[in-house]
């Protein structure tokens, strides 16, 4: 069986328009997919050069396959299970920034280059004053980017038409301004010219993004069967879910230069991504955080299994549609459409998402994902949202235990032990308080400003409501308590 390459994919030669820092699964299953579709739909005509920005790993498989790979998107859509596979042909080259520095640096002189995209993990956008301009390349991603931009500025004599549109995909809030801030800090640290600083600020656009797609990567157990079906060998197969959303925020409109939306792709260009981030965090992440701990204690182990559990599913639906969506700023119809897509994502038969893995750091997750909905509901309706209140009782019940082992708290589901992983101060609190009466326990938890940034006992009736749910869970078990709700 022949290995996938350009002779099989029939890839077209296109001008290099995108330099991509990161060769990992997410960018290949998200950004490169969208560029590939836009090329196919003839609304964009550009190729991507992938940069490996760190020393770990190599690009051997990319070179062996001439940067061609198969992306298989799998999940549920409109109630039907679907699989969509395509060969991604938009990557024209892959370069090692450390071991091929001169080749990497040469792309700063590329006349057609316009976009920089990146996914260097949440820790990638960082300012480190020990980083050096003369390093080939600098060690941090913002350092690399600053030096690359300065080389481009110098080569084109400050030509503003050669500025870059920088689109970071790292999962931090305000990723564009944070990256720009680092670039300007390095420019100052390295005494780069005022002219360069002006060029970076005026000729370059730093976008903020919200990215949403689960990319599951190489399907190790299924790869051989998939290759037999494709009719070629592919060591770079990438899998992901069908759903995707890319919200790109910028001060200047870039949609004409990157018209992904014109290809029917789920891309939103805006000057304010906050409502979309709020919708995603409160509906998708908030749904997870509100039901997974209760579902686990009710006997389930996975998200899909939870969605097949009538009691848990009803709880999740009521939480999202009756208590979360009414508090959001985007139109109700848009929020409900997003919520229905989220439910189909939870039902994806190709993704085995363990509830215990989602349970990590649930205390801080509840604060950021669920607390705004609870407070917004109380403010809007002057009454307590019972499902979100129950989610607090479920969290307190899940975090019940006194035994510590290997930086974890030990909980019990019947005869079965499970580990509770969170910050040390949180585990210490629950070890000391979870054995108290439900009223004392609820009062101690909800008044702890270290958990919530404020005293939630000031919300009228909240302590009594949560304590009564904890009592019900203790007396009758999680499943019966959810049914009673």
N, C-alpha and C positions, 0 to 999 in steps of 0.2 A: 504494500500500500504506500503510495507516494505521500510525502509530507506536504502540508499546505504551504504554498508560496504564491508569488504573483502570477505564475503561469496558470495556476488553477483559478485564482480569484479574478484575473483579468483587470487588475487595478490600473486606473488611469494615472498618468503623471499630472500632478497639480502643483501650483506654487505653494511654497511653505508660508503659511499664514499664522500658525499656532506653534508656540514652544510650550511644552507641557512638562512641568517639574513633577515627576512621579510616574512610575510605570505600573503601579498596582492595579488591583482588580476594580476598585471603585471608579477611577477615571476611565478605565477601558470599558466599563459597563454603563457609564453615564455620559460623560462629556464626549468621548470618542464616538460612541453610538450616535449621539445627536448630530455631530459634525458629519458622520458618514451618511445619515439619512438626508441631511440638508444638501450634501453633494449629489446624492442620488436624485433628489427632487429639483436640482439645478437652481437652488436659491443661494447656494454658497459654492465657491470653487476654491478649495484650499486643502492643503495637507498639514499634518501634525508631525512635529519632531519631538519624540519623547526623550526626556533627560532623566537619567538615573542620578539623583543628587547626593546619594550617600555611598559609603564604601561597601556596605554589605551587599552581597549578591552579584549577579552578572547579567549580561544581556545576550548570552549565547543563544537561547531559544528564539529571541526576537530576530537575531541575525539569520539563524537557520531557516526561519519561516518568512524572511523578508518583511517582518512586522505585520504579517497577516494573521488573523485569528478569527475564530467563530464565537459569536455571542449568542447564547440561548436564553431567551426571556420566557419565564414560566410562571403561571399563576391562574387566578380566576378573574374573569372580566365579564360583566353582564350576566353573571350566574353560570358561565361556562368555563371549564378548564381549558386553557390555551397554552400552546408552546409556539414561540416565534423565534426562528434561528436565522442568522445572517452572517456572512463573512464581512468583517470590518476591514475596509481597504484604505482608510484615510490616513493611516500612519505611514509616513514615507521613510523614516529613519529613526534609530534609537542610538543615543550617545551617552557615554559615561563621563560625567562632568569632572571626575577626579582623574581617571586613567586616560581620558581622551580630551584633556583640557583645551588644547589648541583647536580641535574640531568643534567642541562645544562653544568656545569663545567666538568662533568664526560666524556663528549664527547671529551675533550682534550686528554684523555687517550685512545681513540679508535684507535686501531692498523690500521684499514683499511681506516681511514679518509684521504682524499687527497685534496679535494677542498673546498674552502669557496666562496660562492656567496652572493651577497647582493643587495638590493635596499632599501636604507633607506632615500630616497628623496635627492634632490640636497643639502639640508641643513645637511644631515647626515654625510658627510665626513668633519669633522671640528675638529680642535685642540682647546681644552679648558683647560687652565692651572689650573683651579679649580677642574678638574676631579681627582679622587683619586683611587690609585691602590687597596687600602684596601676595597673599596666599593664592594658590592656583588650584582650586578656587577657594574663597572664604568658606568657613565651616558651616555657618548657619544659612538657611534658605534666604532670609532677608538680606544677608551679606552678599550671597551669590547674586541675588537680583539687583542689588545696588551697583555692584561692580559691572554686571552685564549691561545695565542701563547706562552707566557712565561710559563704557566702551562704545555703545551705540551713539550716545550723544557726541562723543569725540569724533568718531568716524564720519558722521554726517554733519559735522560742524554746527551742531545745535539746531538742525532743521526741525521745526515743529511738526512737519508732516510725517516725520519718522518716530513720533511718540508712540507709546504702547498702551493698549487697553489691558489692564491687569485684572484677572478674574480668579481670585482665590476660592477654593472649595473646602477649605479646612472648616471643621465643625466648631467654630467659635463665633460669638455674636460680633457684628461689625468687623468681619474679617478684613474687608477692604481698607477702612481707615486704620485698623491696627497694623496692617502690613505697610501702608504708606507712612505711618508714624515711625516704624522701624527703619524704613529706607531713609527718611530724613534724619533720623538719629545717626545712622551710619555715615551719611553725607557730612554731617557736622563732625563726628569723631575722626573721620579720615581727611578732613579739611578739603573736601571737594569744592569746586568753584561755585560761587553764587549763581553763575549762569546755568550750571547744571541743576542746581536746586530749583531755579525758576522753570527750567525745561521739565523737570520731574513733576512740578506742581501744575504747570499750564498745558504742556503737550501730552501728558500721560493721564489716563483716567483709571482710578482705582475703584473697582466695583465691590459692593457687598453682596453676598449670595446666601440663599437658603437652598440647600440641596436635599432631595429626598428620594432615595431608592435603596432597597436592600440588594446588595450585590454579593452573591454567595461564592463567587470565584470558581476555582477549578473543581469540577465534579469528580473527585478521585475514584469513587466507587462506580460511577457510570461512564467514565471517559471512554473505555474500550468499546462499549456498545454504541455510544454516540458516534465515535469515529467510524465504526462499521456502517452506521446509518448515513453518515456524511459521504463516505467513499474516499476519505483521505485521513491521514494521521495529523493530529493537531495537539501539540503539547501546551498550547496557550488557551485552550477553551475557557471561556468565562461564562458563568451563569448568574442570573439575577431575576428579580421579580418584574412583572409587566409594568407596574405602576412607576411613574416618575414625576417629579416636579422640580423645576429649576426657576427660582425667583432671582432676578438679577436687578439690583438697585444701583443707580448711578445718577450723578448730578446732570451729566450730559446724555442725551439719548443715543444709545449705541445700536438700537434695533435694526437700523438700515444696514449697518456693516456686518451684523451677526444675525441675519433674519431667520433664526431657528423656528420662531413661531409661524413663519410663512410656510414651513414644511409640515405643518400640522403637529409639531412637537409641543409637549407640555412645558413651555417656557413663558414666563411672565416678565416683561420689562417694566420697571416702576421706579419712581423716585422715593418710594417709602415701602419697604418690605415688612415693616412691623406688624400690620394686620395679618399677613400670611404666616409669619413666624408664630404669632399668637395662636392662630388657628391650628397650626401643625402641633405646637407644644401642648395646647390645651385639649385638642381632640385625640390625636394619635398617641402622644406620650402620656397625656392625662388618662386616657382610657386604659392603657397598659398599667399605669401605677395604681389606678383605682380598683382594678379587678384581679390582677394576677395573684396577690397575696391571699385574697379570699378564695380564689379558685384553687390555689395550691392546698390550702387547708380543707377545702371541700373534696379533695382527692384527685385533682388533675395534676398533670406534669408539664403539659405543653399548651401553647396558645391555640393551635387548631383544635385540640381536644376540648379546650374550654369553650370554643365556639360551637361545639357539638353538644355541649351540656346545656340543656334548656334553661336551667335556673341561672347559671352564670351568664349565659347570653342575654337573658332578659334583664339581668342586673346591669350589664354593660350598656345595652341599648338605652335603658332608662336614664343611666348616668349621662350618656353623651347627648341624647336628643332632648331630654327634659331638663337637664341641669347645667350642662356645659354650653351647648349652642346658644341658649337664650342670653348668655352673658357676653357673646363675642361681637366685635364691631363690624365684621363683614356681613353682607346680606345673608339672611337665613337660608335661602335656596342654595347659595354657594357653599355654605358650611355643611348643609345636609348632603349635598353631592360629594363633598370631600369625605364626610363621615361614612357614607355608603361605600366609597372606595376603600377606606380604612378597614371596614368590616371584611370586604373581599380579600384584603391583604392578610388579615388575621386567619382567613380560611385557606390560605395558599397551601395546597397539598405537597408542594416541593420544598417547603421550609419547615424545619423542625426546631421551633423556638422554645427553649426550655424556660419555664416560669421562674425557676431558681436563678437562672442567669439574669433575668430581668429584675429580680428582687434586690440586686446589689445596690447599696446606698439608697434604699427607698425613703429614708427620712428626709434627705435633702431633695430627692426627686418629688416627694409629695408637696413640699413647700413651693417649688418652682412650677410644677405642672398642675396641681390640683387646688392649692390654696387660693390663687386668683379667681378661680371659678366659684369656689365656695363663698368667698367674700363678695364677689360680684353678684351672686344670686341673692344673698342676704340683703345687699344694698338695693337691688332692683325690686325684690318681691317682699321684703321685710319678713321673711320666714326662712327656716333652715332647709337646705337641700338634703333630703334623707339619705340618698345613695352616697353622696360625697361624705356625709357624716359617718355613714357605715364604713366607708373606706378607711377612715381614721381608726375605727374600732378593729377593722381587719388587720391594719398595720400593727396596732398594739398587740393583737392576739398572735400574729406571726412573730413578733419580736419578744415573745414571752419565753423566758428561760433564765436560769441563774448560773449555769455551768459555762465556763470559758475554756476554749481549746484552740490553740494555734491561731491567735488573733481573731477568733470568731466566737460568737455566742451560739450555744447549742439549743435548738428548739425541737419540739416533738410533734409529729403528726401521727396520732395513735401510738403504736409501738416503734415507729420509724423516727430516727434522728435526722435533722437537717441542720446545715450551718447557715448562720445569719452573718452576713458580711457588711460592715459599715465602718464609719469612723470610730476610733477608740472611745471617744467621749460619749458617743451615742450608745455603744454596746455597754459601757459602764452604767449609764443611766437605766437602761432596760434591765440589766442584771440586778440592779438595786431596787427597782420600782415595780417590775411586772408582776410580782407576787402579791402586791397590795390589793385592797378592795378595789372594785372597778371605779368607784367615785374618787378615791385617793389617787389611783393610777391615772385616771383621765385628767384630774386637776393638775397633777405633777407634770404630765406630758404637755398639755395644752398651754400651761403657763410658762414653759421653758422657752425663753426668748432666743436662746442659742440655736434652737431648732427652727423657729419660725420668724425670727427677727422682730417679733412682737408677742404680746400676751393674748392668746386666742381665748382665754377664759372670759375676756371682756365681751365676746359675742354672746348675746343673751341666749341662754338655753343650750349652748353647745356642750358644756361639760355634762349636763344631765342626759342629753341625747346620746352622746358617745358612750357614756357609762352604761346606759341601759342596753345599748347594742353589745357591749363587752359582756355584760351579765348574760344576755341571751346566748351569745357564742359559747361562754363558759358552761352554761347550764345544758344547752341542747346541741352543741356542735355547730360548725360553720354552715353546713348545708341547710340544716333546719332553720338557722337564724336567717339565712338568705331567703328561704322560702317564706318565713314569717314576714320579711320585709315586703 
